[in-house]
Amino acid sequence: MLSGKKIGFLGAGNMAEALIRGLLKSSLVDVNSLRVSDVSEGRLRCFKESYSLKTFQLNGPLVADSDILILAIKPQNMRDVLREIKGLVRMDQTIISIAAGIPTPFIIEELERGARVVRVMPNTPALVLEGASAISLSPYATAEDLDVTKSIFSSVGKVVVVEEKLMDAVTGLSGSGPAYVFLAMEAMREAGIHLKIPPEVAHLLVVQTFLGAARMVMETQEDPRALRQRVSSPGGTTLAGLKVLEEQDFSGILKKAVEAAARRSMELAPRHGS
């Protein structure tokens, strides 16, 4: 699906780097298929030195040199970039936006009717080929655009297709989700160190615990609730720990975190005409 296609990243931020590293690790494309543009000379130099990518300081030449455009720019910069490339985008290009909170109608309005826009919310574990990406199509996106997008993001993890109205919720759940997990890992590691476990041992135990728990859910296909209940013996150590989490409303706090991130995604959506 991606054979012979050139993929251009507008923006050289962390997510673009995660996707580029993931794509190269997956061997789905080679380095000659990838190119990136950014206003930061330092970031472009980093990409050129680290990945030997073709780089552009201006977006226009990159747009002209790409078959697939990935808008990996900050939401607050989206309008300016779209107006910069308006008139340069071709109707045979797939345009993939990974900017949080930016709806496809806004992108189409800023470019022109008929732009084949796909919206994706990936997350940073794409860096190690374990990303979770949700895809939604604009009215002008084709079946080929969907296949192309699935190919790119399936190469760096799991992919789901959702209605665009769910994308803000997805942003709060899986887009921001790794940070919640990292925070939990950090807290558990510090607890282990406080209990006199050597730091490197505590780190390994926590990381493997999260990895193993995720694999159990994935491979057994059992509900996390059932797995939790199975390891919570009456009067046992796990139940003692869970009691503290319940008393502190751990589940409620996580729900509020997801909801807050989803609300922020909605707030990032630019107003038409401004």
N, C-alpha and C positions, 0 to 999 in steps of 0.2 A: 504493500500500500504506500510506503514511503520511499520506495526505490526511485532514485533519480530526482527526488524533490529536495529543494533547498529550504531550510527552516531558519527564519530570521527572528531573533529575540530583540524586541525594542525594550531595552532596560537590562542592566547587568547586575541586578540585586541578588539577594540570597536565594529567592525561589528560582530565578532564571539559572543560577549556578547549580542548584540542586537538580533541576531538570536536565541541564546539559550533562552534568556528571552521570546522572542516571541513564540517559540515552546512550552515552558512550560506553558505560559499563555493560549495558544490555546488548551492545553490538548491533542494535537495530539500524543505526546510521553510523557513518564514519565522520571524522572531523571536518572533512571537506563539504559536508552537507549543512553544517551549522555556521551561523554568523550572528554577531551581536552588535548593537549600537548603544551608546550611553554618553551622557554629557561629561562624565568623569573620566579623564585621561588615565587616572590611576587604576580604576576598575578595568578599563579596556586593556591596559598594560598587563594587569593580573591575568585576564582571560587569555591574552595572547601568549604569555609566558607559561601559564599552567596547562592550557589545552591546545595551544597552537591554532586558535580560531581566527577566522577572518573577522576583523573589527571595523566599525564605522563610527565616527564622531557625530555624523548627521544621520537622521532617520531616513531621509529621502532616498539616498543611494541604497540603503539596506532594503527598503520596500521594493525598489526596482529589481533587486538581486535575489528576491525570495519568492517561493511559491506558497509558503505557509508563514503567516505572521503571528507571532505570539506577543501579545501586549502585556509585558511583565513590568509595568510601570506603576508608580504610586497612584492611588485613586485621585488624589488632589491634583495630579499632573495630567490626568487623562484628557481633559478637554483641550488643553494646549497642544498635546501631542496629536490628537485626532485632527485638529484644525491644521496642524503642520503637514500631515500626510494626506489630507483631503485632496482629491484630484490625482493622487499618485497610486492609490489602491486600485487594483484591477478586479473585475468581476469574476475572474477565474482563480482568485486567491482565497484561501481559507484563512479567516481572521479569528484567532483564539485569544480571548481575554481571560487573564487570571487575576485581574484586579478585584479585590474585595469590594462589594457594595455597588459595583457599576453595572446597571442593567443593560441588556442588549439593545432595547429601543433607543437608549441614549447614544450608544455607539453608532447605530445605524443613522440616527438623525444627524449626528455630527459629520459622518462620512457622506453617504447618500443611499437612497432607497435601493435595495437589491444587494447590499453588502452582506456577504455570507459569514455572519458572526456566530461564533460558538462561545459560550461562557463556561469556564471551568473553575472550580475551587479545588486546588490540590493542597497537599500539605508537605512539610519539609522532609518527612521520612522517604520521600521520593529519592533523596540523596543516596539511600542505601537500598533502593528498589523495593521499598515497603510502603510506598505512599498510598493514600486514599484520596481519590479524585472523583468529584461529582460533575457531570456534564449536563448542560441544558442547551437546546438549540433555539436560535432565533427563527422567525418565519421564513427567512430567505436561505437558511442553511440547508444543504442537501444531504442525502444519504451518504454521499462520498465524503462530505465534511465530517459527518459523524464517525465514519470509519477511520478517517485520517486522525481525528482527535483521539479516538479509542486506541489506535495503534501507538500514538505518542505516549499517552498516559498509562496504558496497560504495560508498557515497557518499564515503568518505574513503580508499579504497584497495582492495586485493585481499582476498578472503575465502576461507577454506577451512573445511570442516566435518570435525571429527575426533572420535574417541571421547574421552570425558572422561579416561580413563586416560593420555592423551598430553599433557594440558594442562600439566603441570609441565615436561615436556620442551620444549613450545612456548614456555613462559615463558622458559626458559633460552636458547632459540635466537633467536626473533624478538622476544619481549617485551623482553628485555634487550639484544638484538643491536645496536640503533642505538648504544648506548654504546660497544661494541667498535669499531664503525666510526668513531665520532667520535675515539676514542683513536688509532686508526691514522692518521686524517687529521691529527690534531694532531702526531703524531710525524713524519710525512712533511713537513708544513709546516715544522716546526722544523729538519729536516734540510736542506731547501731554503734556509732563512734562514742556517743555518750555512755553507752553500756559497756565500754572498754573493748569493743571489737576493733582490731586494726583497720584504719581507713581503707586500705586497698581490699581487704577482705569484705568489709561492709559494702563497698562499692560493687564488688563482683556478686555478692549474695543478692543485693537489691536488683541489679540489672537482670540477673538470671531469673529471679522470681517474677519480674514483670514479663520477661520473654516467655517463660514457661507457662504463666497464667494465660497469656494471649494465645499461645499455641494450643492449650487445652480447650479454650473456647472455640477456636477455629477448627480443630481437628475432631473434637467430639460432637460439635454442632449442638451442644447443650446450652440451655439458657444460663447466663452468668449467675442468676439467682439460685438455680438448682445446684450449681457447682459450689457456690458459697455455703449453702445450707449443708452440703455433704461434708465439708471440712470443718463445720462448726459443731463439734461434739458438746453435749450438755456438760457444763462444769469445766470445760477445757480451756486451754490457753487462747485459742482463736476467738472463742466467744467472749472472753474477757476483753480482748482488744476491740472486737466489734462493738461491744457495749459502750466503750468510750466514744467510738466514732458516731454511734447512734445518738448518744447524749449531746454531742457537739453538732448534730444535724449535718453530718458529712455529706449525705446524699443531697440534702436540700442546698447546701453550699455549692456543690458541683452543678446542680440544676440552675442555680442563680448565675453562676459563671457563664454557662452556655447561653443563657438568655441575655445576659449583658453583652456578650460578644456579638450575638445575633442582632441586638438593637443597634450596636455600634456599626455593624455592616449596613443596616438600613439608613443610618445617619450619613454614611459616606456617599450615598447616592446623590449625584449633583442635580440641582434644580434646572429644569429646562429654561433656556433663554437667559441664564445668568452667566 
